[in-house]
Amino acid sequence: MSGWARALVLGVALVTLDAGPAGISAGDARESPHWQNLTGACYCRAQRELHCTPGLTKTDCDKRCAEAVCDDWFWLERLPCWNWGYGG
């Protein structure tokens, strides 16, 4: 095999390895089963008030907030709810 052909085969192999499996993006890595088992704080903003439910997975948080018709929501992994003040 000539040097040019060897370089071409090596280049194609590197491009194929770098691309990874088809249909999997970098964002999907966080959605693997390992991350789905983590619990955290689920914050829901509805009617200008922010409410927090502790101990939910991201999937459960998304489901709960969609059903509750929250205006905005977010999930913080492995963190408890924060009361945003003192003495609570």
C-alpha positions in Angstrom: 0.0 0.0 0.0 1.4 3.4 -0.9 1.9 6.2 1.6 -0.9 8.2 0.1 -3.4 5.3 0.4 -2.3 4.6 3.9 -2.8 8.3 4.9 -6.2 8.2 3.3 -7.3 5.1 5.2 -5.9 6.5 8.5 -7.8 9.9 7.9 -11.1 8.1 7.2 -10.6 6.0 10.3 -10.0 9.0 12.5 -13.0 10.9 11.1 -15.2 7.9 11.7 -14.0 7.5 15.3 -14.3 11.2 16.0 -17.9 11.2 14.8 -19.1 8.6 17.3 -22.3 6.6 17.0 -24.9 8.1 14.7 -27.8 9.9 16.4 -26.0 10.5 19.7 -25.2 14.1 20.5 -23.1 15.5 23.4 -26.3 16.6 25.2 -27.6 13.0 25.2 -24.8 11.9 27.5 -26.4 13.6 30.5 -29.7 11.8 29.7 -28.1 8.4 30.3 -29.7 6.1 32.9 -26.9 7.1 35.4 -28.1 10.8 35.4 -31.8 9.8 35.5 -31.3 8.4 38.9 -30.0 11.6 40.5 -32.4 13.6 42.6 -32.4 17.3 43.2 -34.4 20.4 43.7 -37.2 21.1 41.3 -38.2 24.8 41.0 -41.5 25.9 39.5 -42.4 29.5 38.8 -46.2 30.0 38.5 -48.1 33.3 38.9 -44.8 35.1 39.8 -44.1 32.8 42.8 -41.3 30.3 42.9 -42.0 26.9 44.5 -39.5 24.1 45.2 -40.1 20.4 45.5 -37.1 18.4 46.8 -36.0 14.9 45.9 -37.1 14.7 42.3 -35.3 13.4 39.3 -35.0 15.7 36.3 -37.6 13.5 34.4 -40.0 13.7 37.3 -39.4 17.5 37.6 -40.2 18.0 33.9 -43.3 15.9 34.1 -44.6 17.5 37.3 -44.0 21.1 36.1 -45.6 20.4 32.7 -48.7 19.0 34.4 -48.8 22.0 36.9 -48.5 24.4 34.0 -45.6 26.2 35.4 -44.5 29.4 33.6 -40.8 28.4 34.0 -39.0 25.6 35.8 -35.5 24.3 36.3 -33.9 21.4 38.2 -30.7 21.5 40.2 -29.1 18.1 40.6 -28.0 16.8 44.0 -29.0 20.1 45.7 -31.7 20.7 48.3 -34.3 23.4 48.0 -33.1 26.9 48.9 -35.5 29.1 50.9 -33.9 32.3 49.5 -33.8 33.9 52.9 -32.7 33.4 56.5 -34.2 31.4 59.3 -36.4 29.1 57.3 
